[in-house]
């Protein structure tokens, strides 16, 4: 009975981590798409610039927004890495 509770808690933690990792992957993909837009590559639909500005409430030129989203990504990765390390230590 105790193992069922642990397994369910573990599954919830893994689901939360997966959502965070997907969010980070999307952010990195948008960052790279914006970089390519700055270099001159065109794409159909909305620009990565407009998507990033809307989703992350950033303002400025394309280069400024690119720099800000890079910093935001690095900050989120750092926080997520710290949380994973803490969970590993707590599990020991």
HTML snippet that shows the backbone in 3Dmol.js (N, CA, C, O; Angstrom):
<script src="https://3Dmol.org/build/3Dmol-min.js"></script>
<div id="view" style="width:600px;height:400px;position:relative"></div>
<script>
const pdb = `
ATOM      1  N   UNK A   1       0.825  -1.188   0.000  1.00  0.00           N
ATOM      2  CA  UNK A   1       0.000   0.000   0.000  1.00  0.00           C
ATOM      3  C   UNK A   1       0.877   1.263   0.000  1.00  0.00           C
ATOM      4  O   UNK A   1       0.590   2.232  -0.704  1.00  0.00           O
ATOM      5  N   UNK A   2       1.930   1.232   0.789  1.00  0.00           N
ATOM      6  CA  UNK A   2       2.832   2.375   0.870  1.00  0.00           C
ATOM      7  C   UNK A   2       3.506   2.614  -0.482  1.00  0.00           C
ATOM      8  O   UNK A   2       3.728   3.761  -0.871  1.00  0.00           O
ATOM      9  N   UNK A   3       3.831   1.537  -1.195  1.00  0.00           N
ATOM     10  CA  UNK A   3       4.501   1.665  -2.482  1.00  0.00           C
ATOM     11  C   UNK A   3       3.607   2.322  -3.516  1.00  0.00           C
ATOM     12  O   UNK A   3       4.100   3.050  -4.377  1.00  0.00           O
ATOM     13  N   UNK A   4       2.282   2.080  -3.451  1.00  0.00           N
ATOM     14  CA  UNK A   4       1.361   2.701  -4.400  1.00  0.00           C
ATOM     15  C   UNK A   4       1.380   4.215  -4.259  1.00  0.00           C
ATOM     16  O   UNK A   4       1.391   4.930  -5.261  1.00  0.00           O
ATOM     17  N   UNK A   5       1.384   4.709  -3.030  1.00  0.00           N
ATOM     18  CA  UNK A   5       1.428   6.149  -2.788  1.00  0.00           C
ATOM     19  C   UNK A   5       2.714   6.755  -3.318  1.00  0.00           C
ATOM     20  O   UNK A   5       2.704   7.827  -3.922  1.00  0.00           O
ATOM     21  N   UNK A   6       3.822   6.062  -3.090  1.00  0.00           N
ATOM     22  CA  UNK A   6       5.108   6.557  -3.568  1.00  0.00           C
ATOM     23  C   UNK A   6       5.130   6.591  -5.090  1.00  0.00           C
ATOM     24  O   UNK A   6       5.605   7.556  -5.690  1.00  0.00           O
ATOM     25  N   UNK A   7       4.609   5.529  -5.714  1.00  0.00           N
ATOM     26  CA  UNK A   7       4.605   5.458  -7.177  1.00  0.00           C
ATOM     27  C   UNK A   7       3.753   6.580  -7.769  1.00  0.00           C
ATOM     28  O   UNK A   7       4.130   7.183  -8.775  1.00  0.00           O
ATOM     29  N   UNK A   8       2.612   6.859  -7.150  1.00  0.00           N
ATOM     30  CA  UNK A   8       1.744   7.922  -7.650  1.00  0.00           C
ATOM     31  C   UNK A   8       2.414   9.281  -7.495  1.00  0.00           C
ATOM     32  O   UNK A   8       2.350  10.107  -8.405  1.00  0.00           O
ATOM     33  N   UNK A   9       3.059   9.525  -6.349  1.00  0.00           N
ATOM     34  CA  UNK A   9       3.782  10.780  -6.137  1.00  0.00           C
ATOM     35  C   UNK A   9       4.910  10.922  -7.148  1.00  0.00           C
ATOM     36  O   UNK A   9       5.121  11.998  -7.708  1.00  0.00           O
ATOM     37  N   UNK A  10       5.631   9.836  -7.377  1.00  0.00           N
ATOM     38  CA  UNK A  10       6.742   9.844  -8.325  1.00  0.00           C
ATOM     39  C   UNK A  10       6.237  10.152  -9.739  1.00  0.00           C
ATOM     40  O   UNK A  10       6.874  10.897 -10.484  1.00  0.00           O
ATOM     41  N   UNK A  11       5.098   9.577 -10.094  1.00  0.00           N
ATOM     42  CA  UNK A  11       4.522   9.810 -11.416  1.00  0.00           C
ATOM     43  C   UNK A  11       4.129  11.284 -11.580  1.00  0.00           C
ATOM     44  O   UNK A  11       4.334  11.863 -12.647  1.00  0.00           O
ATOM     45  N   UNK A  12       3.571  11.886 -10.536  1.00  0.00           N
ATOM     46  CA  UNK A  12       3.189  13.294 -10.606  1.00  0.00           C
ATOM     47  C   UNK A  12       4.415  14.191 -10.766  1.00  0.00           C
ATOM     48  O   UNK A  12       4.382  15.173 -11.508  1.00  0.00           O
ATOM     49  N   UNK A  13       5.491  13.847 -10.070  1.00  0.00           N
ATOM     50  CA  UNK A  13       6.731  14.614 -10.196  1.00  0.00           C
ATOM     51  C   UNK A  13       7.268  14.501 -11.622  1.00  0.00           C
ATOM     52  O   UNK A  13       7.693  15.498 -12.207  1.00  0.00           O
ATOM     53  N   UNK A  14       7.250  13.297 -12.177  1.00  0.00           N
ATOM     54  CA  UNK A  14       7.747  13.102 -13.540  1.00  0.00           C
ATOM     55  C   UNK A  14       6.902  13.856 -14.558  1.00  0.00           C
ATOM     56  O   UNK A  14       7.435  14.400 -15.525  1.00  0.00           O
ATOM     57  N   UNK A  15       5.580  13.893 -14.348  1.00  0.00           N
ATOM     58  CA  UNK A  15       4.706  14.624 -15.260  1.00  0.00           C
ATOM     59  C   UNK A  15       5.003  16.123 -15.203  1.00  0.00           C
ATOM     60  O   UNK A  15       5.026  16.794 -16.235  1.00  0.00           O
ATOM     61  N   UNK A  16       5.228  16.640 -14.009  1.00  0.00           N
ATOM     62  CA  UNK A  16       5.547  18.061 -13.844  1.00  0.00           C
ATOM     63  C   UNK A  16       6.874  18.380 -14.527  1.00  0.00           C
ATOM     64  O   UNK A  16       6.999  19.396 -15.210  1.00  0.00           O
ATOM     65  N   UNK A  17       7.855  17.513 -14.340  1.00  0.00           N
ATOM     66  CA  UNK A  17       9.159  17.722 -14.961  1.00  0.00           C
ATOM     67  C   UNK A  17       9.050  17.688 -16.477  1.00  0.00           C
ATOM     68  O   UNK A  17       9.692  18.483 -17.163  1.00  0.00           O
ATOM     69  N   UNK A  18       8.246  16.776 -17.002  1.00  0.00           N
ATOM     70  CA  UNK A  18       8.076  16.669 -18.445  1.00  0.00           C
ATOM     71  C   UNK A  18       7.466  17.947 -19.009  1.00  0.00           C
ATOM     72  O   UNK A  18       7.909  18.438 -20.048  1.00  0.00           O
ATOM     73  N   UNK A  19       6.455  18.489 -18.336  1.00  0.00           N
ATOM     74  CA  UNK A  19       5.840  19.738 -18.796  1.00  0.00           C
ATOM     75  C   UNK A  19       6.856  20.874 -18.805  1.00  0.00           C
ATOM     76  O   UNK A  19       6.880  21.675 -19.740  1.00  0.00           O
ATOM     77  N   UNK A  20       7.692  20.952 -17.775  1.00  0.00           N
ATOM     78  CA  UNK A  20       8.710  21.997 -17.708  1.00  0.00           C
ATOM     79  C   UNK A  20       9.738  21.830 -18.829  1.00  0.00           C
ATOM     80  O   UNK A  20      10.170  22.813 -19.431  1.00  0.00           O
ATOM     81  N   UNK A  21      10.125  20.593 -19.102  1.00  0.00           N
ATOM     82  CA  UNK A  21      11.105  20.340 -20.149  1.00  0.00           C
ATOM     83  C   UNK A  21      10.537  20.655 -21.526  1.00  0.00           C
ATOM     84  O   UNK A  21      11.254  21.169 -22.384  1.00  0.00           O
ATOM     85  N   UNK A  22       9.261  20.356 -21.750  1.00  0.00           N
ATOM     86  CA  UNK A  22       8.616  20.689 -23.025  1.00  0.00           C
ATOM     87  C   UNK A  22       8.570  22.206 -23.196  1.00  0.00           C
ATOM     88  O   UNK A  22       8.824  22.724 -24.283  1.00  0.00           O
ATOM     89  N   UNK A  23       8.244  22.906 -22.119  1.00  0.00           N
ATOM     90  CA  UNK A  23       8.205  24.370 -22.152  1.00  0.00           C
ATOM     91  C   UNK A  23       9.583  24.942 -22.497  1.00  0.00           C
ATOM     92  O   UNK A  23       9.690  25.881 -23.286  1.00  0.00           O
ATOM     93  N   UNK A  24      10.629  24.375 -21.906  1.00  0.00           N
ATOM     94  CA  UNK A  24      11.988  24.831 -22.207  1.00  0.00           C
ATOM     95  C   UNK A  24      12.373  24.530 -23.655  1.00  0.00           C
ATOM     96  O   UNK A  24      13.027  25.339 -24.312  1.00  0.00           O
ATOM     97  N   UNK A  25      11.964  23.363 -24.144  1.00  0.00           N
ATOM     98  CA  UNK A  25      12.257  22.999 -25.532  1.00  0.00           C
ATOM     99  C   UNK A  25      11.587  23.984 -26.486  1.00  0.00           C
ATOM    100  O   UNK A  25      12.193  24.414 -27.467  1.00  0.00           O
ATOM    101  N   UNK A  26      10.332  24.340 -26.194  1.00  0.00           N
ATOM    102  CA  UNK A  26       9.613  25.298 -27.033  1.00  0.00           C
ATOM    103  C   UNK A  26      10.309  26.659 -27.010  1.00  0.00           C
ATOM    104  O   UNK A  26      10.452  27.311 -28.044  1.00  0.00           O
ATOM    105  N   UNK A  27      10.740  27.079 -25.819  1.00  0.00           N
ATOM    106  CA  UNK A  27      11.421  28.364 -25.706  1.00  0.00           C
ATOM    107  C   UNK A  27      12.705  28.372 -26.533  1.00  0.00           C
ATOM    108  O   UNK A  27      12.992  29.345 -27.229  1.00  0.00           O
ATOM    109  N   UNK A  28      13.472  27.291 -26.455  1.00  0.00           N
ATOM    110  CA  UNK A  28      14.728  27.205 -27.211  1.00  0.00           C
ATOM    111  C   UNK A  28      14.446  27.181 -28.709  1.00  0.00           C
ATOM    112  O   UNK A  28      15.187  27.785 -29.484  1.00  0.00           O
ATOM    113  N   UNK A  29      13.393  26.497 -29.126  1.00  0.00           N
ATOM    114  CA  UNK A  29      13.023  26.446 -30.536  1.00  0.00           C
ATOM    115  C   UNK A  29      12.644  27.826 -31.053  1.00  0.00           C
ATOM    116  O   UNK A  29      13.048  28.223 -32.146  1.00  0.00           O
ATOM    117  N   UNK A  30      11.862  28.556 -30.256  1.00  0.00           N
ATOM    118  CA  UNK A  30      11.490  29.917 -30.648  1.00  0.00           C
ATOM    119  C   UNK A  30      12.717  30.827 -30.695  1.00  0.00           C
ATOM    120  O   UNK A  30      12.830  31.687 -31.568  1.00  0.00           O
ATOM    121  N   UNK A  31      13.626  30.628 -29.753  1.00  0.00           N
ATOM    122  CA  UNK A  31      14.866  31.413 -29.753  1.00  0.00           C
ATOM    123  C   UNK A  31      15.643  31.195 -31.046  1.00  0.00           C
ATOM    124  O   UNK A  31      16.096  32.152 -31.673  1.00  0.00           O
ATOM    125  N   UNK A  32      15.795  29.946 -31.438  1.00  0.00           N
ATOM    126  CA  UNK A  32      16.537  29.633 -32.666  1.00  0.00           C
ATOM    127  C   UNK A  32      15.803  30.159 -33.899  1.00  0.00           C
ATOM    128  O   UNK A  32      16.436  30.628 -34.845  1.00  0.00           O
ATOM    129  N   UNK A  33      14.466  30.080 -33.891  1.00  0.00           N
ATOM    130  CA  UNK A  33      13.690  30.608 -35.016  1.00  0.00           C
ATOM    131  C   UNK A  33      13.867  32.120 -35.126  1.00  0.00           C
ATOM    132  O   UNK A  33      13.981  32.649 -36.232  1.00  0.00           O
ATOM    133  N   UNK A  34      13.891  32.822 -33.990  1.00  0.00           N
ATOM    134  CA  UNK A  34      14.116  34.265 -34.012  1.00  0.00           C
ATOM    135  C   UNK A  34      15.513  34.586 -34.536  1.00  0.00           C
ATOM    136  O   UNK A  34      15.688  35.530 -35.307  1.00  0.00           O
ATOM    137  N   UNK A  35      16.494  33.812 -34.123  1.00  0.00           N
ATOM    138  CA  UNK A  35      17.859  34.002 -34.627  1.00  0.00           C
ATOM    139  C   UNK A  35      17.877  33.906 -36.160  1.00  0.00           C
ATOM    140  O   UNK A  35      18.500  34.727 -36.833  1.00  0.00           O
ATOM    141  N   UNK A  36      17.190  32.900 -36.696  1.00  0.00           N
ATOM    142  CA  UNK A  36      17.142  32.728 -38.149  1.00  0.00           C
ATOM    143  C   UNK A  36      16.379  33.861 -38.826  1.00  0.00           C
ATOM    144  O   UNK A  36      16.733  34.278 -39.928  1.00  0.00           O
ATOM    145  N   UNK A  37      15.326  34.363 -38.165  1.00  0.00           N
ATOM    146  CA  UNK A  37      14.596  35.513 -38.716  1.00  0.00           C
ATOM    147  C   UNK A  37      15.514  36.734 -38.808  1.00  0.00           C
ATOM    148  O   UNK A  37      15.483  37.471 -39.793  1.00  0.00           O
ATOM    149  N   UNK A  38      16.326  36.936 -37.777  1.00  0.00           N
ATOM    150  CA  UNK A  38      17.266  38.070 -37.785  1.00  0.00           C
ATOM    151  C   UNK A  38      18.251  37.919 -38.940  1.00  0.00           C
ATOM    152  O   UNK A  38      18.652  38.911 -39.550  1.00  0.00           O
ATOM    153  N   UNK A  39      18.644  36.676 -39.243  1.00  0.00           N
ATOM    154  CA  UNK A  39      19.582  36.418 -40.340  1.00  0.00           C
ATOM    155  C   UNK A  39      18.921  36.532 -41.710  1.00  0.00           C
ATOM    156  O   UNK A  39      19.608  36.526 -42.732  1.00  0.00           O
ATOM    157  N   UNK A  40      17.560  36.640 -41.739  1.00  0.00           N
ATOM    158  CA  UNK A  40      16.870  36.853 -43.007  1.00  0.00           C
ATOM    159  C   UNK A  40      15.966  35.723 -43.463  1.00  0.00           C
ATOM    160  O   UNK A  40      15.320  35.844 -44.505  1.00  0.00           O
ATOM    161  N   UNK A  41      15.899  34.644 -42.730  1.00  0.00           N
ATOM    162  CA  UNK A  41      15.047  33.529 -43.134  1.00  0.00           C
ATOM    163  C   UNK A  41      13.585  33.873 -42.881  1.00  0.00           C
ATOM    164  O   UNK A  41      13.230  34.351 -41.804  1.00  0.00           O
ATOM    165  N   UNK A  42      12.753  33.630 -43.862  1.00  0.00           N
ATOM    166  CA  UNK A  42      11.316  33.899 -43.738  1.00  0.00           C
ATOM    167  C   UNK A  42      10.585  32.604 -43.396  1.00  0.00           C
ATOM    168  O   UNK A  42      11.046  31.509 -43.718  1.00  0.00           O
ATOM    169  N   UNK A  43       9.433  32.753 -42.735  1.00  0.00           N
ATOM    170  CA  UNK A  43       8.624  31.581 -42.411  1.00  0.00           C
ATOM    171  C   UNK A  43       7.163  31.934 -42.619  1.00  0.00           C
ATOM    172  O   UNK A  43       6.793  33.108 -42.616  1.00  0.00           O
ATOM    173  N   UNK A  44       6.342  30.926 -42.798  1.00  0.00           N
ATOM    174  CA  UNK A  44       4.920  31.157 -42.960  1.00  0.00           C
ATOM    175  C   UNK A  44       4.259  31.381 -41.611  1.00  0.00           C
ATOM    176  O   UNK A  44       4.758  30.916 -40.586  1.00  0.00           O
ATOM    177  N   UNK A  45       3.152  32.082 -41.608  1.00  0.00           N
ATOM    178  CA  UNK A  45       2.446  32.326 -40.353  1.00  0.00           C
ATOM    179  C   UNK A  45       3.095  33.437 -39.549  1.00  0.00           C
ATOM    180  O   UNK A  45       3.810  34.283 -40.085  1.00  0.00           O
ATOM    181  N   UNK A  46       2.831  33.417 -38.261  1.00  0.00           N
ATOM    182  CA  UNK A  46       3.374  34.447 -37.366  1.00  0.00           C
ATOM    183  C   UNK A  46       4.877  34.300 -37.204  1.00  0.00           C
ATOM    184  O   UNK A  46       5.431  33.203 -37.276  1.00  0.00           O
ATOM    185  N   UNK A  47       5.508  35.419 -36.987  1.00  0.00           N
ATOM    186  CA  UNK A  47       6.954  35.389 -36.780  1.00  0.00           C
ATOM    187  C   UNK A  47       7.264  34.923 -35.360  1.00  0.00           C
ATOM    188  O   UNK A  47       6.460  35.093 -34.443  1.00  0.00           O
ATOM    189  N   UNK A  48       8.437  34.338 -35.201  1.00  0.00           N
ATOM    190  CA  UNK A  48       8.884  33.926 -33.866  1.00  0.00           C
ATOM    191  C   UNK A  48       8.987  35.160 -32.969  1.00  0.00           C
ATOM    192  O   UNK A  48       8.717  35.084 -31.770  1.00  0.00           O
ATOM    193  N   UNK A  49       9.371  36.275 -33.541  1.00  0.00           N
ATOM    194  CA  UNK A  49       9.480  37.538 -32.814  1.00  0.00           C
ATOM    195  C   UNK A  49       8.152  37.901 -32.156  1.00  0.00           C
ATOM    196  O   UNK A  49       8.119  38.226 -30.969  1.00  0.00           O
ATOM    197  N   UNK A  50       7.063  37.849 -32.912  1.00  0.00           N
ATOM    198  CA  UNK A  50       5.759  38.220 -32.358  1.00  0.00           C
ATOM    199  C   UNK A  50       5.281  37.198 -31.325  1.00  0.00           C
ATOM    200  O   UNK A  50       4.663  37.570 -30.327  1.00  0.00           O
ATOM    201  N   UNK A  51       5.561  35.922 -31.556  1.00  0.00           N
ATOM    202  CA  UNK A  51       5.159  34.879 -30.605  1.00  0.00           C
ATOM    203  C   UNK A  51       5.904  35.062 -29.282  1.00  0.00           C
ATOM    204  O   UNK A  51       5.295  35.008 -28.214  1.00  0.00           O
ATOM    205  N   UNK A  52       7.213  35.278 -29.351  1.00  0.00           N
ATOM    206  CA  UNK A  52       8.027  35.454 -28.145  1.00  0.00           C
ATOM    207  C   UNK A  52       7.584  36.700 -27.384  1.00  0.00           C
ATOM    208  O   UNK A  52       7.434  36.660 -26.162  1.00  0.00           O
ATOM    209  N   UNK A  53       7.374  37.805 -28.097  1.00  0.00           N
ATOM    210  CA  UNK A  53       6.956  39.035 -27.430  1.00  0.00           C
ATOM    211  C   UNK A  53       5.643  38.837 -26.689  1.00  0.00           C
ATOM    212  O   UNK A  53       5.477  39.325 -25.571  1.00  0.00           O
ATOM    213  N   UNK A  54       4.710  38.122 -27.309  1.00  0.00           N
ATOM    214  CA  UNK A  54       3.400  37.905 -26.687  1.00  0.00           C
ATOM    215  C   UNK A  54       3.489  36.939 -25.506  1.00  0.00           C
ATOM    216  O   UNK A  54       2.959  37.228 -24.433  1.00  0.00           O
ATOM    217  N   UNK A  55       4.150  35.799 -25.690  1.00  0.00           N
ATOM    218  CA  UNK A  55       4.178  34.761 -24.658  1.00  0.00           C
ATOM    219  C   UNK A  55       5.014  35.136 -23.440  1.00  0.00           C
ATOM    220  O   UNK A  55       4.687  34.747 -22.319  1.00  0.00           O
ATOM    221  N   UNK A  56       6.089  35.889 -23.653  1.00  0.00           N
ATOM    222  CA  UNK A  56       6.995  36.199 -22.552  1.00  0.00           C
ATOM    223  C   UNK A  56       6.973  37.676 -22.164  1.00  0.00           C
ATOM    224  O   UNK A  56       7.785  38.122 -21.354  1.00  0.00           O
ATOM    225  N   UNK A  57       6.044  38.430 -22.742  1.00  0.00           N
ATOM    226  CA  UNK A  57       5.865  39.860 -22.425  1.00  0.00           C
ATOM    227  C   UNK A  57       7.173  40.647 -22.538  1.00  0.00           C
ATOM    228  O   UNK A  57       7.525  41.428 -21.654  1.00  0.00           O
ATOM    229  N   UNK A  58       7.876  40.422 -23.636  1.00  0.00           N
ATOM    230  CA  UNK A  58       9.134  41.122 -23.877  1.00  0.00           C
ATOM    231  C   UNK A  58       8.914  42.245 -24.879  1.00  0.00           C
ATOM    232  O   UNK A  58       8.032  42.178 -25.735  1.00  0.00           O
ATOM    233  N   UNK A  59       9.736  43.275 -24.751  1.00  0.00           N
ATOM    234  CA  UNK A  59       9.647  44.414 -25.659  1.00  0.00           C
ATOM    235  C   UNK A  59      11.032  44.755 -26.171  1.00  0.00           C
ATOM    236  O   UNK A  59      12.042  44.478 -25.523  1.00  0.00           O
ATOM    237  N   UNK A  60      11.058  45.362 -27.344  1.00  0.00           N
ATOM    238  CA  UNK A  60      12.326  45.801 -27.907  1.00  0.00           C
ATOM    239  C   UNK A  60      12.504  45.326 -29.331  1.00  0.00           C
ATOM    240  O   UNK A  60      11.604  44.745 -29.937  1.00  0.00           O
ATOM    241  N   UNK A  61      13.692  45.591 -29.846  1.00  0.00           N
ATOM    242  CA  UNK A  61      14.027  45.171 -31.205  1.00  0.00           C
ATOM    243  C   UNK A  61      14.207  43.652 -31.241  1.00  0.00           C
ATOM    244  O   UNK A  61      14.235  42.991 -30.203  1.00  0.00           O
ATOM    245  N   UNK A  62      14.326  43.124 -32.435  1.00  0.00           N
ATOM    246  CA  UNK A  62      14.509  41.667 -32.571  1.00  0.00           C
ATOM    247  C   UNK A  62      15.748  41.196 -31.810  1.00  0.00           C
ATOM    248  O   UNK A  62      15.698  40.182 -31.113  1.00  0.00           O
ATOM    249  N   UNK A  63      16.852  41.921 -31.937  1.00  0.00           N
ATOM    250  CA  UNK A  63      18.088  41.525 -31.261  1.00  0.00           C
ATOM    251  C   UNK A  63      17.940  41.620 -29.741  1.00  0.00           C
ATOM    252  O   UNK A  63      18.417  40.748 -29.014  1.00  0.00           O
ATOM    253  N   UNK A  64      17.291  42.660 -29.270  1.00  0.00           N
ATOM    254  CA  UNK A  64      17.072  42.827 -27.829  1.00  0.00           C
ATOM    255  C   UNK A  64      16.206  41.696 -27.277  1.00  0.00           C
ATOM    256  O   UNK A  64      16.496  41.130 -26.223  1.00  0.00           O
ATOM    257  N   UNK A  65      15.143  41.381 -28.006  1.00  0.00           N
ATOM    258  CA  UNK A  65      14.257  40.294 -27.578  1.00  0.00           C
ATOM    259  C   UNK A  65      15.015  38.968 -27.598  1.00  0.00           C
ATOM    260  O   UNK A  65      14.834  38.146 -26.700  1.00  0.00           O
ATOM    261  N   UNK A  66      15.854  38.748 -28.599  1.00  0.00           N
ATOM    262  CA  UNK A  66      16.658  37.529 -28.655  1.00  0.00           C
ATOM    263  C   UNK A  66      17.570  37.423 -27.429  1.00  0.00           C
ATOM    264  O   UNK A  66      17.655  36.363 -26.810  1.00  0.00           O
ATOM    265  N   UNK A  67      18.236  38.497 -27.086  1.00  0.00           N
ATOM    266  CA  UNK A  67      19.115  38.492 -25.915  1.00  0.00           C
ATOM    267  C   UNK A  67      18.333  38.228 -24.631  1.00  0.00           C
ATOM    268  O   UNK A  67      18.794  37.494 -23.757  1.00  0.00           O
ATOM    269  N   UNK A  68      17.147  38.830 -24.521  1.00  0.00           N
ATOM    270  CA  UNK A  68      16.323  38.641 -23.324  1.00  0.00           C
ATOM    271  C   UNK A  68      15.807  37.208 -23.211  1.00  0.00           C
ATOM    272  O   UNK A  68      15.796  36.638 -22.120  1.00  0.00           O
ATOM    273  N   UNK A  69      15.381  36.626 -24.328  1.00  0.00           N
ATOM    274  CA  UNK A  69      14.857  35.262 -24.276  1.00  0.00           C
ATOM    275  C   UNK A  69      15.982  34.266 -23.995  1.00  0.00           C
ATOM    276  O   UNK A  69      15.754  33.246 -23.344  1.00  0.00           O
ATOM    277  N   UNK A  70      17.194  34.551 -24.480  1.00  0.00           N
ATOM    278  CA  UNK A  70      18.341  33.696 -24.149  1.00  0.00           C
ATOM    279  C   UNK A  70      18.612  33.725 -22.649  1.00  0.00           C
ATOM    280  O   UNK A  70      18.835  32.681 -22.036  1.00  0.00           O
ATOM    281  N   UNK A  71      18.594  34.919 -22.058  1.00  0.00           N
ATOM    282  CA  UNK A  71      18.831  35.059 -20.619  1.00  0.00           C
ATOM    283  C   UNK A  71      17.718  34.377 -19.817  1.00  0.00           C
ATOM    284  O   UNK A  71      17.979  33.726 -18.805  1.00  0.00           O
ATOM    285  N   UNK A  72      16.488  34.532 -20.275  1.00  0.00           N
ATOM    286  CA  UNK A  72      15.354  33.893 -19.599  1.00  0.00           C
ATOM    287  C   UNK A  72      15.480  32.374 -19.654  1.00  0.00           C
ATOM    288  O   UNK A  72      15.213  31.686 -18.669  1.00  0.00           O
ATOM    289  N   UNK A  73      15.887  31.859 -20.805  1.00  0.00           N
ATOM    290  CA  UNK A  73      16.076  30.410 -20.958  1.00  0.00           C
ATOM    291  C   UNK A  73      17.158  29.902 -20.006  1.00  0.00           C
ATOM    292  O   UNK A  73      16.958  28.908 -19.308  1.00  0.00           O
ATOM    293  N   UNK A  74      18.284  30.575 -19.981  1.00  0.00           N
ATOM    294  CA  UNK A  74      19.383  30.151 -19.105  1.00  0.00           C
ATOM    295  C   UNK A  74      18.963  30.184 -17.639  1.00  0.00           C
ATOM    296  O   UNK A  74      19.341  29.305 -16.865  1.00  0.00           O
ATOM    297  N   UNK A  75      18.186  31.190 -17.257  1.00  0.00           N
ATOM    298  CA  UNK A  75      17.705  31.301 -15.885  1.00  0.00           C
ATOM    299  C   UNK A  75      16.776  30.139 -15.534  1.00  0.00           C
ATOM    300  O   UNK A  75      16.883  29.550 -14.458  1.00  0.00           O
ATOM    301  N   UNK A  76      15.861  29.815 -16.456  1.00  0.00           N
ATOM    302  CA  UNK A  76      14.930  28.712 -16.208  1.00  0.00           C
ATOM    303  C   UNK A  76      15.651  27.371 -16.148  1.00  0.00           C
ATOM    304  O   UNK A  76      15.317  26.522 -15.321  1.00  0.00           O
ATOM    305  N   UNK A  77      16.628  27.176 -17.010  1.00  0.00           N
ATOM    306  CA  UNK A  77      17.400  25.932 -17.001  1.00  0.00           C
ATOM    307  C   UNK A  77      18.154  25.803 -15.680  1.00  0.00           C
ATOM    308  O   UNK A  77      18.210  24.723 -15.093  1.00  0.00           O
ATOM    309  N   UNK A  78      18.723  26.894 -15.225  1.00  0.00           N
ATOM    310  CA  UNK A  78      19.455  26.887 -13.964  1.00  0.00           C
ATOM    311  C   UNK A  78      18.531  26.543 -12.795  1.00  0.00           C
ATOM    312  O   UNK A  78      18.884  25.730 -11.941  1.00  0.00           O
ATOM    313  N   UNK A  79      17.364  27.155 -12.759  1.00  0.00           N
ATOM    314  CA  UNK A  79      16.393  26.866 -11.689  1.00  0.00           C
ATOM    315  C   UNK A  79      15.934  25.409 -11.740  1.00  0.00           C
ATOM    316  O   UNK A  79      15.815  24.754 -10.705  1.00  0.00           O
ATOM    317  N   UNK A  80      15.678  24.912 -12.939  1.00  0.00           N
ATOM    318  CA  UNK A  80      15.232  23.532 -13.091  1.00  0.00           C
ATOM    319  C   UNK A  80      16.336  22.562 -12.678  1.00  0.00           C
ATOM    320  O   UNK A  80      16.061  21.553 -12.029  1.00  0.00           O
ATOM    321  N   UNK A  81      17.566  22.853 -13.044  1.00  0.00           N
ATOM    322  CA  UNK A  81      18.700  22.013 -12.660  1.00  0.00           C
ATOM    323  C   UNK A  81      18.845  21.976 -11.133  1.00  0.00           C
ATOM    324  O   UNK A  81      19.083  20.918 -10.551  1.00  0.00           O
ATOM    325  N   UNK A  82      18.700  23.136 -10.497  1.00  0.00           N
ATOM    326  CA  UNK A  82      18.784  23.194  -9.038  1.00  0.00           C
ATOM    327  C   UNK A  82      17.667  22.382  -8.386  1.00  0.00           C
ATOM    328  O   UNK A  82      17.897  21.698  -7.389  1.00  0.00           O
ATOM    329  N   UNK A  83      16.467  22.454  -8.943  1.00  0.00           N
ATOM    330  CA  UNK A  83      15.339  21.696  -8.399  1.00  0.00           C
ATOM    331  C   UNK A  83      15.574  20.196  -8.547  1.00  0.00           C
ATOM    332  O   UNK A  83      15.284  19.436  -7.624  1.00  0.00           O
ATOM    333  N   UNK A  84      16.098  19.756  -9.698  1.00  0.00           N
ATOM    334  CA  UNK A  84      16.394  18.332  -9.904  1.00  0.00           C
ATOM    335  C   UNK A  84      17.442  17.848  -8.910  1.00  0.00           C
ATOM    336  O   UNK A  84      17.311  16.770  -8.330  1.00  0.00           O
ATOM    337  N   UNK A  85      18.489  18.660  -8.719  1.00  0.00           N
ATOM    338  CA  UNK A  85      19.541  18.267  -7.789  1.00  0.00           C
ATOM    339  C   UNK A  85      19.002  18.168  -6.369  1.00  0.00           C
ATOM    340  O   UNK A  85      19.391  17.274  -5.618  1.00  0.00           O
ATOM    341  N   UNK A  86      18.105  19.084  -5.996  1.00  0.00           N
ATOM    342  CA  UNK A  86      17.510  19.050  -4.664  1.00  0.00           C
ATOM    343  C   UNK A  86      16.652  17.798  -4.492  1.00  0.00           C
ATOM    344  O   UNK A  86      16.693  17.152  -3.445  1.00  0.00           O
ATOM    345  N   UNK A  87      15.881  17.459  -5.512  1.00  0.00           N
ATOM    346  CA  UNK A  87      15.049  16.259  -5.443  1.00  0.00           C
ATOM    347  C   UNK A  87      15.902  15.009  -5.323  1.00  0.00           C
ATOM    348  O   UNK A  87      15.542  14.081  -4.599  1.00  0.00           O
ATOM    349  N   UNK A  88      17.022  14.973  -6.020  1.00  0.00           N
ATOM    350  CA  UNK A  88      17.931  13.829  -5.934  1.00  0.00           C
ATOM    351  C   UNK A  88      18.521  13.717  -4.523  1.00  0.00           C
ATOM    352  O   UNK A  88      18.617  12.620  -3.973  1.00  0.00           O
ATOM    353  N   UNK A  89      18.913  14.851  -3.944  1.00  0.00           N
ATOM    354  CA  UNK A  89      19.446  14.825  -2.600  1.00  0.00           C
ATOM    355  C   UNK A  89      18.391  14.382  -1.590  1.00  0.00           C
ATOM    356  O   UNK A  89      18.689  13.624  -0.667  1.00  0.00           O
ATOM    357  N   UNK A  90      17.147  14.862  -1.769  1.00  0.00           N
ATOM    358  CA  UNK A  90      16.066  14.479  -0.860  1.00  0.00           C
ATOM    359  C   UNK A  90      15.738  12.995  -0.985  1.00  0.00           C
ATOM    360  O   UNK A  90      15.317  12.372  -0.010  1.00  0.00           O
ATOM    361  N   UNK A  91      15.923  12.426  -2.161  1.00  0.00           N
ATOM    362  CA  UNK A  91      15.606  11.013  -2.387  1.00  0.00           C
ATOM    363  C   UNK A  91      16.631  10.094  -1.725  1.00  0.00           C
ATOM    364  O   UNK A  91      16.341   8.930  -1.448  1.00  0.00           O
ATOM    365  N   UNK A  92      17.827  10.620  -1.474  1.00  0.00           N
ATOM    366  CA  UNK A  92      18.882   9.801  -0.880  1.00  0.00           C
ATOM    367  C   UNK A  92      18.691   9.614   0.561  1.00  0.00           C
ATOM    368  O   UNK A  92      19.496   8.946   1.209  1.00  0.00           O
TER     369      UNK A  92
END
`;
const viewer = $3Dmol.createViewer("view");
viewer.addModel(pdb, "pdb");
viewer.setStyle({}, {cartoon: {color: "spectrum"}});
viewer.zoomTo();
viewer.render();
</script>
